[in-house]
Amino acid sequence: MTSWQVVRLFAGTFILVSLALGVPGSPLFVSAWWLALTAFVGANLLQSSLTRWCPLEIILRKLGVQSGC
């Protein structure tokens, strides 16, 4: 997998987990504060689409994950 694929995998996983833990109708509900994680991931995706700078992608490249470019 390339770095951009791993970033999308992480983002999707974090969003789904935080929704499962933060939506009151979910059987896994813990607290509505988990929705803050969803907002954080969404804001980071928006920011990275505008600036082409993603901290997770930088970390993944340093760990040896192949660049997506």
Chimera marker file (.cmm) of the C-alpha trace (Angstrom):
<marker_set name="trace">
<marker id="1" x="0.000" y="0.000" z="0.000" r="1" g="1" b="0" radius="0.5"/>
<marker id="2" x="1.150" y="3.519" z="-0.688" r="1" g="1" b="0" radius="0.5"/>
<marker id="3" x="1.179" y="6.279" z="1.928" r="1" g="1" b="0" radius="0.5"/>
<marker id="4" x="-1.955" y="7.987" z="0.608" r="1" g="1" b="0" radius="0.5"/>
<marker id="5" x="-3.848" y="4.677" z="0.735" r="1" g="1" b="0" radius="0.5"/>
<marker id="6" x="-2.781" y="4.130" z="4.347" r="1" g="1" b="0" radius="0.5"/>
<marker id="7" x="-3.848" y="7.698" z="5.240" r="1" g="1" b="0" radius="0.5"/>
<marker id="8" x="-7.308" y="7.043" z="3.794" r="1" g="1" b="0" radius="0.5"/>
<marker id="9" x="-7.482" y="3.696" z="5.608" r="1" g="1" b="0" radius="0.5"/>
<marker id="10" x="-6.619" y="5.369" z="8.918" r="1" g="1" b="0" radius="0.5"/>
<marker id="11" x="-9.069" y="8.231" z="8.337" r="1" g="1" b="0" radius="0.5"/>
<marker id="12" x="-11.929" y="5.918" z="7.420" r="1" g="1" b="0" radius="0.5"/>
<marker id="13" x="-11.260" y="3.627" z="10.363" r="1" g="1" b="0" radius="0.5"/>
<marker id="14" x="-11.055" y="6.502" z="12.852" r="1" g="1" b="0" radius="0.5"/>
<marker id="15" x="-14.262" y="8.060" z="11.531" r="1" g="1" b="0" radius="0.5"/>
<marker id="16" x="-16.236" y="4.809" z="11.693" r="1" g="1" b="0" radius="0.5"/>
<marker id="17" x="-14.944" y="3.931" z="15.174" r="1" g="1" b="0" radius="0.5"/>
<marker id="18" x="-15.618" y="7.417" z="16.545" r="1" g="1" b="0" radius="0.5"/>
<marker id="19" x="-19.136" y="7.378" z="15.087" r="1" g="1" b="0" radius="0.5"/>
<marker id="20" x="-19.796" y="3.954" z="16.608" r="1" g="1" b="0" radius="0.5"/>
<marker id="21" x="-18.633" y="5.227" z="20.004" r="1" g="1" b="0" radius="0.5"/>
<marker id="22" x="-20.226" y="8.683" z="19.783" r="1" g="1" b="0" radius="0.5"/>
<marker id="23" x="-23.701" y="8.288" z="18.267" r="1" g="1" b="0" radius="0.5"/>
<marker id="24" x="-26.322" y="7.657" z="20.980" r="1" g="1" b="0" radius="0.5"/>
<marker id="25" x="-28.220" y="5.104" z="18.857" r="1" g="1" b="0" radius="0.5"/>
<marker id="26" x="-25.148" y="2.916" z="18.420" r="1" g="1" b="0" radius="0.5"/>
<marker id="27" x="-24.869" y="-0.311" z="20.445" r="1" g="1" b="0" radius="0.5"/>
<marker id="28" x="-21.244" y="0.676" z="21.160" r="1" g="1" b="0" radius="0.5"/>
<marker id="29" x="-22.117" y="4.170" z="22.428" r="1" g="1" b="0" radius="0.5"/>
<marker id="30" x="-19.760" y="5.493" z="25.112" r="1" g="1" b="0" radius="0.5"/>
<marker id="31" x="-19.941" y="9.296" z="24.972" r="1" g="1" b="0" radius="0.5"/>
<marker id="32" x="-20.929" y="11.990" z="22.507" r="1" g="1" b="0" radius="0.5"/>
<marker id="33" x="-17.435" y="13.419" z="22.967" r="1" g="1" b="0" radius="0.5"/>
<marker id="34" x="-16.171" y="10.752" z="20.550" r="1" g="1" b="0" radius="0.5"/>
<marker id="35" x="-17.724" y="12.847" z="17.786" r="1" g="1" b="0" radius="0.5"/>
<marker id="36" x="-14.933" y="15.375" z="18.378" r="1" g="1" b="0" radius="0.5"/>
<marker id="37" x="-12.545" y="12.787" z="16.901" r="1" g="1" b="0" radius="0.5"/>
<marker id="38" x="-14.741" y="12.623" z="13.792" r="1" g="1" b="0" radius="0.5"/>
<marker id="39" x="-14.573" y="16.406" z="13.476" r="1" g="1" b="0" radius="0.5"/>
<marker id="40" x="-10.794" y="16.383" z="13.988" r="1" g="1" b="0" radius="0.5"/>
<marker id="41" x="-10.220" y="13.771" z="11.279" r="1" g="1" b="0" radius="0.5"/>
<marker id="42" x="-12.547" y="15.620" z="8.905" r="1" g="1" b="0" radius="0.5"/>
<marker id="43" x="-10.764" y="18.904" z="9.543" r="1" g="1" b="0" radius="0.5"/>
<marker id="44" x="-7.403" y="17.260" z="8.880" r="1" g="1" b="0" radius="0.5"/>
<marker id="45" x="-8.665" y="15.771" z="5.619" r="1" g="1" b="0" radius="0.5"/>
<marker id="46" x="-9.973" y="19.163" z="4.537" r="1" g="1" b="0" radius="0.5"/>
<marker id="47" x="-6.734" y="20.901" z="5.520" r="1" g="1" b="0" radius="0.5"/>
<marker id="48" x="-4.577" y="18.347" z="3.715" r="1" g="1" b="0" radius="0.5"/>
<marker id="49" x="-6.640" y="18.627" z="0.540" r="1" g="1" b="0" radius="0.5"/>
<marker id="50" x="-6.057" y="22.387" z="0.452" r="1" g="1" b="0" radius="0.5"/>
<marker id="51" x="-2.416" y="22.515" z="1.556" r="1" g="1" b="0" radius="0.5"/>
<marker id="52" x="-1.142" y="19.121" z="0.334" r="1" g="1" b="0" radius="0.5"/>
<marker id="53" x="0.479" y="18.666" z="3.778" r="1" g="1" b="0" radius="0.5"/>
<marker id="54" x="-0.471" y="15.678" z="5.924" r="1" g="1" b="0" radius="0.5"/>
<marker id="55" x="1.372" y="14.852" z="9.165" r="1" g="1" b="0" radius="0.5"/>
<marker id="56" x="0.422" y="11.156" z="9.028" r="1" g="1" b="0" radius="0.5"/>
<marker id="57" x="1.804" y="10.819" z="5.513" r="1" g="1" b="0" radius="0.5"/>
<marker id="58" x="5.108" y="12.357" z="6.656" r="1" g="1" b="0" radius="0.5"/>
<marker id="59" x="5.299" y="9.850" z="9.525" r="1" g="1" b="0" radius="0.5"/>
<marker id="60" x="4.467" y="6.947" z="7.213" r="1" g="1" b="0" radius="0.5"/>
<marker id="61" x="7.197" y="7.932" z="4.752" r="1" g="1" b="0" radius="0.5"/>
<marker id="62" x="9.745" y="8.057" z="7.592" r="1" g="1" b="0" radius="0.5"/>
<marker id="63" x="8.622" y="4.547" z="8.546" r="1" g="1" b="0" radius="0.5"/>
<marker id="64" x="9.390" y="3.388" z="5.033" r="1" g="1" b="0" radius="0.5"/>
<marker id="65" x="5.929" y="3.295" z="3.461" r="1" g="1" b="0" radius="0.5"/>
<marker id="66" x="6.108" y="3.930" z="-0.266" r="1" g="1" b="0" radius="0.5"/>
<marker id="67" x="5.029" y="7.400" z="-1.400" r="1" g="1" b="0" radius="0.5"/>
<marker id="68" x="1.832" y="7.617" z="-3.382" r="1" g="1" b="0" radius="0.5"/>
<marker id="69" x="3.237" y="10.076" z="-5.934" r="1" g="1" b="0" radius="0.5"/>
<link id1="1" id2="2" r="1" g="1" b="0" radius="0.2"/>
<link id1="2" id2="3" r="1" g="1" b="0" radius="0.2"/>
<link id1="3" id2="4" r="1" g="1" b="0" radius="0.2"/>
<link id1="4" id2="5" r="1" g="1" b="0" radius="0.2"/>
<link id1="5" id2="6" r="1" g="1" b="0" radius="0.2"/>
<link id1="6" id2="7" r="1" g="1" b="0" radius="0.2"/>
<link id1="7" id2="8" r="1" g="1" b="0" radius="0.2"/>
<link id1="8" id2="9" r="1" g="1" b="0" radius="0.2"/>
<link id1="9" id2="10" r="1" g="1" b="0" radius="0.2"/>
<link id1="10" id2="11" r="1" g="1" b="0" radius="0.2"/>
<link id1="11" id2="12" r="1" g="1" b="0" radius="0.2"/>
<link id1="12" id2="13" r="1" g="1" b="0" radius="0.2"/>
<link id1="13" id2="14" r="1" g="1" b="0" radius="0.2"/>
<link id1="14" id2="15" r="1" g="1" b="0" radius="0.2"/>
<link id1="15" id2="16" r="1" g="1" b="0" radius="0.2"/>
<link id1="16" id2="17" r="1" g="1" b="0" radius="0.2"/>
<link id1="17" id2="18" r="1" g="1" b="0" radius="0.2"/>
<link id1="18" id2="19" r="1" g="1" b="0" radius="0.2"/>
<link id1="19" id2="20" r="1" g="1" b="0" radius="0.2"/>
<link id1="20" id2="21" r="1" g="1" b="0" radius="0.2"/>
<link id1="21" id2="22" r="1" g="1" b="0" radius="0.2"/>
<link id1="22" id2="23" r="1" g="1" b="0" radius="0.2"/>
<link id1="23" id2="24" r="1" g="1" b="0" radius="0.2"/>
<link id1="24" id2="25" r="1" g="1" b="0" radius="0.2"/>
<link id1="25" id2="26" r="1" g="1" b="0" radius="0.2"/>
<link id1="26" id2="27" r="1" g="1" b="0" radius="0.2"/>
<link id1="27" id2="28" r="1" g="1" b="0" radius="0.2"/>
<link id1="28" id2="29" r="1" g="1" b="0" radius="0.2"/>
<link id1="29" id2="30" r="1" g="1" b="0" radius="0.2"/>
<link id1="30" id2="31" r="1" g="1" b="0" radius="0.2"/>
<link id1="31" id2="32" r="1" g="1" b="0" radius="0.2"/>
<link id1="32" id2="33" r="1" g="1" b="0" radius="0.2"/>
<link id1="33" id2="34" r="1" g="1" b="0" radius="0.2"/>
<link id1="34" id2="35" r="1" g="1" b="0" radius="0.2"/>
<link id1="35" id2="36" r="1" g="1" b="0" radius="0.2"/>
<link id1="36" id2="37" r="1" g="1" b="0" radius="0.2"/>
<link id1="37" id2="38" r="1" g="1" b="0" radius="0.2"/>
<link id1="38" id2="39" r="1" g="1" b="0" radius="0.2"/>
<link id1="39" id2="40" r="1" g="1" b="0" radius="0.2"/>
<link id1="40" id2="41" r="1" g="1" b="0" radius="0.2"/>
<link id1="41" id2="42" r="1" g="1" b="0" radius="0.2"/>
<link id1="42" id2="43" r="1" g="1" b="0" radius="0.2"/>
<link id1="43" id2="44" r="1" g="1" b="0" radius="0.2"/>
<link id1="44" id2="45" r="1" g="1" b="0" radius="0.2"/>
<link id1="45" id2="46" r="1" g="1" b="0" radius="0.2"/>
<link id1="46" id2="47" r="1" g="1" b="0" radius="0.2"/>
<link id1="47" id2="48" r="1" g="1" b="0" radius="0.2"/>
<link id1="48" id2="49" r="1" g="1" b="0" radius="0.2"/>
<link id1="49" id2="50" r="1" g="1" b="0" radius="0.2"/>
<link id1="50" id2="51" r="1" g="1" b="0" radius="0.2"/>
<link id1="51" id2="52" r="1" g="1" b="0" radius="0.2"/>
<link id1="52" id2="53" r="1" g="1" b="0" radius="0.2"/>
<link id1="53" id2="54" r="1" g="1" b="0" radius="0.2"/>
<link id1="54" id2="55" r="1" g="1" b="0" radius="0.2"/>
<link id1="55" id2="56" r="1" g="1" b="0" radius="0.2"/>
<link id1="56" id2="57" r="1" g="1" b="0" radius="0.2"/>
<link id1="57" id2="58" r="1" g="1" b="0" radius="0.2"/>
<link id1="58" id2="59" r="1" g="1" b="0" radius="0.2"/>
<link id1="59" id2="60" r="1" g="1" b="0" radius="0.2"/>
<link id1="60" id2="61" r="1" g="1" b="0" radius="0.2"/>
<link id1="61" id2="62" r="1" g="1" b="0" radius="0.2"/>
<link id1="62" id2="63" r="1" g="1" b="0" radius="0.2"/>
<link id1="63" id2="64" r="1" g="1" b="0" radius="0.2"/>
<link id1="64" id2="65" r="1" g="1" b="0" radius="0.2"/>
<link id1="65" id2="66" r="1" g="1" b="0" radius="0.2"/>
<link id1="66" id2="67" r="1" g="1" b="0" radius="0.2"/>
<link id1="67" id2="68" r="1" g="1" b="0" radius="0.2"/>
<link id1="68" id2="69" r="1" g="1" b="0" radius="0.2"/>
</marker_set>
